[in-house]
C-alpha cells in the first residue's frame, strides 16, 4: 500500500519544487550478452534489499519521487526484487522495471504487477533477425514476455536503441508490430534512444569509480542527428492503432535536466547520469540530504533552462549535456550545435547503411 506518512510529507512540500527520478541499477548480472550493452558484466557488489528500501524511504521524506527505474543488468534476477519493488511503490509516483524479457515474471506478486503506478519497459530492437543479432538471440523470449504481459494484462512499454544496424528496418517493423498488437486492445507506448558512444561516457561523472561502462566498438554505427530527426518525424506522422509515441525528444534525452535525477550503481555509488562511470558519492558516506544538495547545485549551473531547444521540448536535457556522447562522436562542440545540425540540415548520415543487406526485414 501507499505509505500515508510519506505521502503526507510529500503533499506538504511546496508545489513549485520539481520531483526527482531515481535510477537504481540493482545488478550487473544478466543472462544475455547483448552486442552493444553499456553495462560491464564483471561481478560487482550489490546492496541488499533492506539498504535499497532505506534509501528509497529516506529520499521520499525529503523530496517527491516522480519515478523509480529499476534497472540492471537484468533486475528480474534479484530474488529480493519483490521487497524492493513494494517499497518503490510505497514511495514513488511511478515505478518501472527495465527488462530484456529473458526472465519470466512469475517471481513477482500479482498485486505488485497490477499496481496502478507500475509498468514494465521491454527492450526490443527490431525484427527477429536484427534483434537476435543485437541481443544475443533473444527475440523469442522478448516476444513471449510481451504477449504474456499483454494477456494478463500488465502495463508494458516498448523501447528500442537505434543504431545503423536496425535503423533501416525500424519504421516497417513497428508498423507490422502495431498490427500484431491489435488483438490485445491495449495501448503500448514506444520510445527510442540513440546508441551511446562509450568512449565519451567513460570520462563522465565525479571522482569515484562506479560500475564500469562497457567500451564496445561504436565507430561507424551511431545514427546521425538528421537520421534520428527523420525517424522521429516519420514515426510521429504514422497512423498507428496500438503503439503510442509520446516522446518529443528525437535523440536521447533522459529528462534529468527537467527536475533532476540520481543514478545509483549496484553498490550504491551515485551520479547524475546513469551512463557515467565515475561517481559523485557513495550512499554509505553521503546522506540523502547531501546527495540532494549536490543535485540542486548542479541543476542551478546547467544551461538547459535557457536553451530554446529545451524550452520547445525538442530536448529533455541530459546530465552530460552532450547527448550521451553524440556531440563528441560527431564533433559538434556542444549539444545546441548538434540540435541545429539535426533540425536545419547538416546531413552527416551515410547515403545507405553499410549493414542494410545483412538482414532481410521480417514481413
N, C-alpha and C positions, 0 to 999 in steps of 0.2 A: 504493500500500500504506500501511497504518497506520504512522506513524513510531514505531519502537520506543523511540527515545531520549525523545521527548516523552511517550509512553505510560508509560515508566518513571518519569519525573519526576512525572507526574500521579498515578500509583499511590502514590508515596511521600508525597504530601500528606495531612494529617490528614483522615479521612473526614468529620469534623463540618463542615468548611468547604464551603459550597454552591458549586456551579459557577455559571458566568455564561453569559449569552446575548449573542451579538454580532449586531447587525443591520447589514449592510453595504448601503447604498444605492449600488450601483455606477454608476448613471447616472440622470439625469433625463429621458433621451430615451425616447420611446415612439411607436409608430405610431398609437396611438389618442388620442382626446381625450374621455375619459370625463367625463360631466357633473359628477360630484362627486369627482373625483380631488383629493387634497390636495397632490399634487406639482406645483410650479410648473414649467412646461415651458421657461422661459428657459434658453438654453445655459449650461452650468455646467461648471467644470473637473472632470476625472476622474483619480483616481490610476491609474497604470499597474499591470498585474498584479504586477510584481515588488514594488511597495510594499505592495499588499494581502497578498501572500504573506509578506513580512517582518513585517507587523503581526500576522497570524494566528499565526505561529511564535513571536513574542515573547510574546504573551498566553498561548499554550499552555504555555510554560515556567513561567509564573507562577501559573496558575490553571486548573483543569479547565474546559474549554469544553463545556457541555452541548448547545448548539445554535448553529449559524450560520445566519442567514436572509439569503439573497442576494436583494436587492430592487431596485426602481428607482423611477420609470420601469419599463422592461422590461429586466431583466437579460440576457435572451437576445440582445439587440442587441450585447452586448460580444463582439467576436471573440476576445478573450483569456480568455473565461469558462472554457474547459476547464482552463487552468493554475490559475486562482483556485479552481475547484471541487475540483481534485485536492488542493491544499494544505488546503482546508477539511476534506476527508475524512481527511487525514493528522492533523489537529489536533483535531477535534471528535468528540463522541459522536454527533451527528446534524447533518445539513445539509439545508436545503430551499431550493428556488428558488421564489419567489413570481412567478407569471406570469398574464397575461391570456389566454394561449393564442393570441395573434395571430402568434407566431413559431414555426415548426416546430422540432423537437428534433434535426434531422439534424446540426447543428454540434457536438453533444456526443458523445463516445465512448461506445459501449455499455457498456464496463466501468465507467464512472462512473455512468451512468444506472441500472445494476443493482447498484450498490454497496449492501451491506446497511444502511448508515447514511444513505442518501439517499432523499429523497422530493420530489415536486412538490406545490405548493399552487396550485390553479387557482381564479381568481376567476370566479364566475358568480352573477348577481344576480336570477335569476328566469326565467320562461318567455320565449320568444323575443321577444315584443313589448316586454316590460318590460326585459329585458336589452339589447335593441337601443337602446331609448330612453336607458338609463342609461350604456351602454358602447359608444357610437359604432358601433352596427350590427354588433357582433362576435359575435353568438350562434353563427352558423355556424362561425366559426373556433374558438371555445371548445369547441363540441361535437365538432368534428373532432379537436381536440387531446386531449380527454378520451378519446374512443374509441381513438385511436392509443396513448395511454399504457396503457390497459387491455389492449389487444390484444398489447402487446409482451412481457410486462407490466412496467410501471414503477409503483412505488408512487405513488399520487396521492391527495391530499386535496382536498376541496372547501371553498370559503369564500365567504360572502356578506356584504355590508354592508347592514344593514337600514335602510330609510327608509320614509316613508309611501307612497312610490311602489310598493314591492314587498311591503310587509307584508301587504296583503290576500290576496296570492297565494302566499305562501311555503309554507304547510303543504300545500296541494293540489299545488303544483308539485313539492315534494320527494317526496310520495307517488308521483306519476307518474314522476319521475326514478328512484326506487327500483325500479320495475318495469322500466324500460328498462335498468337496470344488471344485472339478474338473469342474463342470458346470459353475462356475463363472469365470474361466480362469484368475485368479488373484493370484499372489504370496502373501502368508501370512507368514511373519516372525514369528517364535515361539521362545520364550525364557523361561527359568525357573530359579527359585531360590530355595534354601532350606528354610524350615521353620526356623524362627529365634528363639532364646532362650531368652525370655523377661527378665528373672531374671538377665542375664548378661547385657542386653541393658539398663536396668533401672538405672545403675550406670555410664553410659557413658555420655560424654559431658562436660559442664562447671559448673558454679556455680548458674545459673539462672534456675528457674522452667519453662520448656516448657509444651506444651500439654502432658499429661501423657501417658506412654506406658501401654497398657492393658496387665496385667500379667496373661495370660491364662496358664493353666497347660500343659506344653510341654514335661514333662518327659515321655519317652518311645516311642515318636512318631517322633523324629528327625531322618532322614536317616543318615547313617554313611557316612564318606568320600568315602569309597570304593563303597558303593551302588550308590552314586552320580556319581562316576567315571565310573561305569559300564553303568549306564543310559546314561551318556554323550556319551561314545564311541558307544553304540548301536544305539542311535539316529543319530549320525553323519554318521554312516555307512548305514543307511536305505535309500533306493531309493524312495524319496517322490516326488510327482508331483507338489503339490501346496505349502505345508508347507516348509518353509526355516528355517534352524537352523544356523544362522550366528555366534552364540556366541562361544567363545573359552574358556570360564570360566565354569568349571564343578560344582562349589559350589555356592557361592553367592558373586558376585563382583559388587559393584555399579559403579566402574570406577572412583570414585572421586580422587583416588590417581594418576590417569594419568594426569589430568590437574587441578583438584580441583573443588569442588562443594560446594554450600552453600544451606542449607536446612532451610526453614522458616516454622514455625508453623502458624496457622490461625491468631494469634495475632501479628506476626512479630518478635518473638524471633527466633534466628538463631543458628545453629550449623553446623558442617561439616559432620554430619551423620543424615539421615532422621529418623532413629530409636532411636536416643539418646533422653532421656527425660530431659536432662539438657542442657541449652542454654549457649552460649558464649557471647551473647549480645542481645540487643533489638534494632530494627531498628529506634525506636523513640529516642534512646540515642546514638547509634553508627552510624556514617556516612558510606556510601558505601566504602569510601576510607579506613576507619578504618577496616571495615569488610574484605576487600581485603588484607590489610596489615597483619591481623591475619591469613588469609588463606595462604599467601605466606610464612610467618614464619613457620606455621605448615607443609607446603609442604617441606620446606628445612630440617625439622627434621624427616621426615618419612623415614623409612628404605627401602621402597618399591623399590626405583630406583636401588639399588644394589642387589636386590633379584633375583636369577636365575628364579624363577617361574614367577615373574613379567616381566622379560626380555624376557622370552619364550612365553609370552601371555597366560600362563596357569592360571594366576591370574591377575585380573584387579585392585586389591587393594581394601581397604575399610578404612574408617576413624577410625574405632575402631582398625584396624589391627587384628581383631580377628574373622573375617567372621561371623559377626552378632551373636556372642555368641557360635558358634560351638566349638571354642577352649576350652572354659570353660566347656561346656557340656561334651565333650569327654576327658577332662583332658590332652590335648596335650601340654599345656605350651605356645606355640606360633603358629603363622599361618604357618611358614615354616615346623614345625613338622607335623602339620595337613596335609599339602600337601604331605609330604614324606609318611605318612601313607596311603594316598589316592593312590598315584602312585606306591608305592613299596611294598604294600601287607600286612599291618597290618589290618586285617579284623575285624572291630568292629561290623559288622552287625549281626542281628539275622538270624538264618537259614531260618525262614519263618516269614512273617509279622503276628503278632498276630491278625491283623484285616482283613486278606486276605479273610476269609469266610463271612465277614459281608455283602459284596455286590456281586452281580453277574455282571461280565463285560457286558457292552452293546454290542450286536452283531454288 
